[in-house]
Amino acid sequence: MTLADLIQGQRCVVEKVQAPEPLSRRLLDLGFVPGTTVLAQHVNGKGLSAYYLRGSVFALRQDTAAQIVVKPKGDLS
């Protein structure tokens, strides 16, 4: 499952980033590191979606979010 597969309000834990450099480095620098909990705050299936992690909100394109492998965590909030 990837970050792009989440529905609004769903939480997950980052497992790995499988993007080419320099994008993978940028995502890691933003905090998308293995073990980090992420909340899908606003999901737009065709454009940008907003994700909350480590006290900040980041907007990612669907193709970028699809390169972050995650594991679902708990119920919807």
C-alpha positions as MATLAB code, in Angstrom:
seq = 'MTLADLIQGQRCVVEKVQAPEPLSRRLLDLGFVPGTTVLAQHVNGKGLSAYYLRGSVFALRQDTAAQIVVKPKGDLS';
ca = [
       0.000    0.000    0.000;
       1.218    3.527   -0.701;
       0.412    6.965    0.675;
      -1.673    7.593   -2.464;
      -4.016    4.725   -1.492;
      -5.125    6.293    1.797;
      -8.553    7.766    2.342;
      -9.138   10.979    4.238;
      -8.695   10.536    7.991;
      -6.691    7.321    7.686;
      -3.432    6.917    9.588;
      -0.435    4.905    8.481;
       3.213    4.276    9.237;
       5.897    4.893    6.615;
       7.724    1.693    5.659;
      10.015    3.007    2.906;
      10.439    5.615    0.201;
      10.982    4.078   -3.219;
      11.552    7.182   -5.307;
      14.620    8.005   -7.394;
      17.163   10.530   -6.174;
      16.874   13.483   -5.553;
      13.150   13.046   -4.773;
      13.762   10.296   -2.218;
      16.263   12.521   -0.370;
      13.765   15.399   -0.356;
      10.947   13.223    1.014;
      13.236   11.859    3.724;
      14.306   15.413    4.606;
      10.627   16.406    4.943;
      10.154   13.620    7.502;
       8.770   10.715    5.474;
      11.178    8.310    7.180;
      10.439    4.693    8.128;
       8.461    4.454   11.369;
       6.817    7.878   11.067;
       3.048    8.083   11.568;
       1.212   10.006    8.834;
      -2.415   11.212    8.756;
      -4.164   11.689    5.407;
      -5.656   15.075    6.247;
      -7.192   16.015    2.897;
      -7.327   13.579   -0.010;
      -8.019   14.609   -3.586;
      -7.772   11.545   -5.801;
      -6.610   13.450   -8.876;
      -4.520   16.358   -7.644;
      -2.750   17.316   -4.475;
      -3.434   15.617   -1.156;
      -2.416   16.928    2.268;
      -0.644   14.759    4.821;
       0.054   15.615    8.460;
       3.249   14.360   10.065;
       5.649   15.568   12.734;
       3.612   18.743   13.408;
       3.470   19.900    9.785;
       1.170   19.485    6.785;
       2.623   18.637    3.383;
       0.830   18.614    0.032;
       1.993   15.921   -2.358;
       0.967   15.030   -5.891;
      -0.572   11.598   -6.350;
       2.429   10.332   -8.336;
       4.787   11.403   -5.551;
       2.603    9.929   -2.781;
       2.534    6.643   -4.720;
       6.292    6.308   -4.139;
       5.948    6.162   -0.340;
       5.174    2.643    0.908;
       3.066    2.595    4.093;
       1.307    0.233    6.480;
      -2.200    1.164    7.746;
      -2.405    2.069   11.420;
      -5.581    1.855   13.494;
      -9.025    3.198   12.648;
     -10.110    6.375   10.924;
      -9.986    9.477   13.094;
];
